Amino acid sequence: MPGVGRATYDEVMVPVYRPPAVIPVRGEGSRIWDQEGRDYVDFAAGTAVNALGHAHPALIGALTDQAGRLWHLSNVLANEPALRLARRLTQLTFADRAFFANSGAEANEAAFKLARRWGHTKFGPRKHTIVAFLDGFHGRTLFTVSVGGQRRYREHFDPLPGGIRHVPFNDPAALEAVMDDSVCAVVMEPIQGEAGVIPATPEFAREVRRLCDRHDALLIYDEIQTGNGRTGTLFAYEQHGIVPDVLTTAKGLGGGFPIGAMLTSGKFAEALSSGTHGTTFGGNPLACAVAGAVLDEICTERVLGNVKARGAQLWAGLTRLAQTYGLFEPPRGMGLLIGVPLRDPWRGKAREVADAALGEGLWVLVGGPDALRFAPALNIPAVDVETGLDRLERTCRSLSA
Ligand SMILES: *Cc1c(COP(=O)(O)O)cnc(C)c1O
């Protein structure tokens, strides 16, 4: 009998989460097992984090190898895994500079601070406005939650940082109306993940780019969730046919080890000159060694091809279930980031539906109260997608009964 269980949670944890009774203790690939030995198909991947599933041998190898060498230096001294990772990320993207953090929120914090400082130093203090999109999500620090477009996440935390404007997503006219020369940055998710998996249209992305150019504003792509192969290319911007000025990523980058990154070009990076920003743990050798191994795996046709093939398989299965049971609408998304909006009477009850799926041995995410979200490992095998869909069908059947 384990010494801790779900009841312990309510005794010792700050109650910001409400996890179900299940406590997983082990994982392998796209399966996890709980304290009772029950297995679950993992369509959540720890919120798009376990990009290569659980217990991937190459990641265990990279972590244990680095663990025997050097754990931590702080940024007082440079370290090889961080330099190698920065070299790799700049080779693979538009960027030529990297800043490492420990989470998505911190990567965005760095991006917003860079935008503000770039605006101040290049144009003067008036150029400080950050434009963001309604329903967008950028993290839970006070700055990132203020930039985020979900009011409920910042309620009762005021006074909040100012100089932020919110406009509807995928609405070029609304964006154009708030753009002026005080804007230092526009931040957008290529797919609004937490909002229920709502993709930006490529035309909208191009319009955002055009308006940023016209007003000398930085375009910040928040690819914390969509990055690292999730949409079928290393980053989603590649499929929009535009290039951002700043890109933030985290989640899948470490495959389960906490790391975030902000990527940009040298001419913007210089706004964060020596001493203007920092973090003790950012660029930690363990995190960077693992992330390097994650990128080696992801940047292969084997994995990126699997994202497309399994994405199509999951999409087809969800389309069929939507038609058969009417519990949710047909899917939306890209690659292996897919959402389905729930229909009445399940609208607003995504948590209940996800809990019911867990009861059938399937771990899925919610995307707000109105949608289910699927973000399995990029290397999930076809058989696990099939088994997961079977378990989702059982869930649909029992909830429709
Ligand atoms: C998860 C997420 C964040 C926040 O990342 P944390 O690691 O939780 O701080 C920010 N932006 C997007 C788009 C995300 O999906």
The ligand as an SDF file (V2000), in Angstrom:
LIG
                    3D

 15 15  0  0  0  0  0  0  0  0999 V2000
    1.7600   26.2570  -21.4880 C   0  0  0  0  0  0  0  0  0  0  0  0
    1.8390   27.5550  -22.1800 C   0  0  0  0  0  0  0  0  0  0  0  0
    2.4580   28.6580  -21.5940 C   0  0  0  0  0  0  0  0  0  0  0  0
    3.0020   28.6330  -20.1790 C   0  0  0  0  0  0  0  0  0  0  0  0
    4.0110   27.7040  -20.0170 O   0  0  0  0  0  0  0  0  0  0  0  0
    4.4270   27.2760  -18.5040 P   0  0  0  0  0  0  0  0  0  0  0  0
    5.5610   26.3260  -18.7210 O   0  0  0  0  0  0  0  0  0  0  0  0
    3.2230   26.6450  -17.9010 O   0  0  0  0  0  0  0  0  0  0  0  0
    4.8210   28.4930  -17.7970 O   0  0  0  0  0  0  0  0  0  0  0  0
    2.5370   29.8260  -22.3200 C   0  0  0  0  0  0  0  0  0  0  0  0
    2.0420   29.9060  -23.5680 N   0  0  0  0  0  0  0  0  0  0  0  0
    1.4330   28.8650  -24.1710 C   0  0  0  0  0  0  0  0  0  0  0  0
    0.9160   29.0070  -25.5660 C   0  0  0  0  0  0  0  0  0  0  0  0
    1.3010   27.6520  -23.4950 C   0  0  0  0  0  0  0  0  0  0  0  0
    0.6670   26.6410  -24.0670 O   0  0  0  0  0  0  0  0  0  0  0  0
  1  2  1  0
  2  3  1  0
  2 14  2  0
  3  4  1  0
  3 10  2  0
  4  5  1  0
  5  6  1  0
  6  7  2  0
  6  8  1  0
  6  9  1  0
 10 11  1  0
 11 12  2  0
 12 13  1  0
 12 14  1  0
 14 15  1  0
M  END
$$$$
